C-alpha cells in the first residue's frame, strides 16, 4: 500500500478504536493476532496487505475501501 493510504488506514483504525473504547488486545483477538502485531500495524512501520485491511475492516464492521480512502468522522 502506498504511504499516504497506509497512514490513512492507521489513522482511521485508531479513530474507530478510540471511539469504541477498543484496545489493541481486543482488535488483535478479533484478528487472531497479538496486540504487538496490531501495534506494529498501527504505527505504519509495515504496510498491511489487502487481505489484512479486509480482515480489520470486517472486525470493525466497516467497508474496507472507506477504511483506507476516507477521513472518517467519529464521535468521541
Phi and psi in degrees as GROMACS dihedral restraints (atoms count N, CA, C in turn):
[ dihedral_restraints ]
;  ai    aj    ak    al  type     phi  dphi    fc
    3     4     5     6     1   -68.3    20    10
    4     5     6     7     1   155.7    20    10
    6     7     8     9     1   -54.4    20    10
    7     8     9    10     1   -45.6    20    10
    9    10    11    12     1   -66.0    20    10
   10    11    12    13     1   -37.2    20    10
   12    13    14    15     1   -69.9    20    10
   13    14    15    16     1   -40.8    20    10
   15    16    17    18     1   -61.3    20    10
   16    17    18    19     1   -43.8    20    10
   18    19    20    21     1   -62.1    20    10
   19    20    21    22     1   -42.3    20    10
   21    22    23    24     1   -64.3    20    10
   22    23    24    25     1   -43.9    20    10
   24    25    26    27     1   -57.0    20    10
   25    26    27    28     1   -50.7    20    10
   27    28    29    30     1   -59.8    20    10
   28    29    30    31     1   -46.2    20    10
   30    31    32    33     1   -61.8    20    10
   31    32    33    34     1   -45.2    20    10
   33    34    35    36     1   -65.9    20    10
   34    35    36    37     1   -42.3    20    10
   36    37    38    39     1   -62.4    20    10
   37    38    39    40     1   -44.9    20    10
   39    40    41    42     1   -60.7    20    10
   40    41    42    43     1   -42.9    20    10
   42    43    44    45     1   -63.3    20    10
   43    44    45    46     1   -43.4    20    10
   45    46    47    48     1   -64.9    20    10
   46    47    48    49     1   -46.0    20    10
   48    49    50    51     1   -59.4    20    10
   49    50    51    52     1   -45.5    20    10
   51    52    53    54     1   -61.3    20    10
   52    53    54    55     1   -44.9    20    10
   54    55    56    57     1   -66.0    20    10
   55    56    57    58     1   -24.6    20    10
   57    58    59    60     1  -101.0    20    10
   58    59    60    61     1    -1.8    20    10
   60    61    62    63     1    66.9    20    10
   61    62    63    64     1    30.4    20    10
   63    64    65    66     1   -91.4    20    10
   64    65    66    67     1   136.2    20    10
   66    67    68    69     1   -92.4    20    10
   67    68    69    70     1   165.8    20    10
   69    70    71    72     1   -63.5    20    10
   70    71    72    73     1   -34.4    20    10
   72    73    74    75     1   -63.8    20    10
   73    74    75    76     1   -41.6    20    10
   75    76    77    78     1   -65.7    20    10
   76    77    78    79     1   -43.1    20    10
   78    79    80    81     1   -65.0    20    10
   79    80    81    82     1   -42.3    20    10
   81    82    83    84     1   -58.7    20    10
   82    83    84    85     1   -41.8    20    10
   84    85    86    87     1   -61.7    20    10
   85    86    87    88     1   -42.9    20    10
   87    88    89    90     1   -64.1    20    10
   88    89    90    91     1   -29.8    20    10
   90    91    92    93     1   -93.9    20    10
   91    92    93    94     1   -11.9    20    10
   93    94    95    96     1    77.3    20    10
   94    95    96    97     1    30.2    20    10
   96    97    98    99     1  -131.8    20    10
   97    98    99   100     1   171.4    20    10
   99   100   101   102     1   -81.2    20    10
  100   101   102   103     1   163.7    20    10
  102   103   104   105     1   -65.3    20    10
  103   104   105   106     1   -27.0    20    10
  105   106   107   108     1   -65.3    20    10
  106   107   108   109     1   -38.9    20    10
  108   109   110   111     1   -64.6    20    10
  109   110   111   112     1   -42.4    20    10
  111   112   113   114     1   -62.3    20    10
  112   113   114   115     1   -44.4    20    10
  114   115   116   117     1   -58.7    20    10
  115   116   117   118     1   -46.6    20    10
  117   118   119   120     1   -60.7    20    10
  118   119   120   121     1   -42.5    20    10
  120   121   122   123     1   -64.2    20    10
  121   122   123   124     1   -40.7    20    10
  123   124   125   126     1   -79.9    20    10
  124   125   126   127     1   -13.7    20    10
  126   127   128   129     1   -79.4    20    10
  127   128   129   130     1   -12.5    20    10
  129   130   131   132     1    76.5    20    10
  130   131   132   133     1    13.7    20    10
  132   133   134   135     1   -68.0    20    10
  133   134   135   136     1   -32.6    20    10
  135   136   137   138     1  -131.6    20    10
  136   137   138   139     1   135.8    20    10
  138   139   140   141     1   -74.4    20    10
  139   140   141   142     1   129.0    20    10
  141   142   143   144     1   -70.5    20    10
  142   143   144   145     1   150.2    20    10
  144   145   146   147     1   -71.3    20    10
  145   146   147   148     1   164.0    20    10
  147   148   149   150     1   -62.4    20    10
  148   149   150   151     1   -35.9    20    10
  150   151   152   153     1   -61.2    20    10
  151   152   153   154     1   -41.5    20    10
  153   154   155   156     1   -68.4    20    10
  154   155   156   157     1   -38.3    20    10
  156   157   158   159     1   -59.4    20    10
  157   158   159   160     1   -44.2    20    10
  159   160   161   162     1   -64.2    20    10
  160   161   162   163     1   -40.0    20    10
  162   163   164   165     1   -63.7    20    10
  163   164   165   166     1   -44.2    20    10
  165   166   167   168     1   -64.0    20    10
  166   167   168   169     1   -45.4    20    10
  168   169   170   171     1   -59.0    20    10
  169   170   171   172     1   -43.5    20    10
  171   172   173   174     1   -63.9    20    10
  172   173   174   175     1   -43.5    20    10
  174   175   176   177     1   -62.3    20    10
  175   176   177   178     1   -31.4    20    10
  177   178   179   180     1   -93.2    20    10
  178   179   180   181     1    -7.2    20    10
  180   181   182   183     1    70.0    20    10
  181   182   183   184     1    39.7    20    10
  183   184   185   186     1  -135.9    20    10
  184   185   186   187     1   155.0    20    10
  186   187   188   189     1   -67.0    20    10
  187   188   189   190     1   132.0    20    10
  189   190   191   192     1   -60.1    20    10
  190   191   192   193     1   -39.9    20    10
  192   193   194   195     1   -63.7    20    10
  193   194   195   196     1   -42.0    20    10
  195   196   197   198     1   -63.8    20    10
  196   197   198   199     1   -34.7    20    10
  198   199   200   201     1   -64.1    20    10
  199   200   201   202     1   -31.6    20    10
  201   202   203   204     1  -105.1    20    10
  202   203   204   205     1   -15.2    20    10
  204   205   206   207     1  -110.8    20    10
  205   206   207   208     1   -11.0    20    10
  207   208   209   210     1  -127.7    20    10
  208   209   210   211     1   158.3    20    10
  210   211   212   213     1   -85.9    20    10
  211   212   213   214     1   121.0    20    10
  213   214   215   216     1   -86.1    20    10
  214   215   216   217     1   139.4    20    10
  216   217   218   219     1   -97.8    20    10
  217   218   219   220     1   109.1    20    10
  219   220   221   222     1  -117.6    20    10
  220   221   222   223     1   146.2    20    10
  222   223   224   225     1   -93.0    20    10
  223   224   225   226     1   131.0    20    10
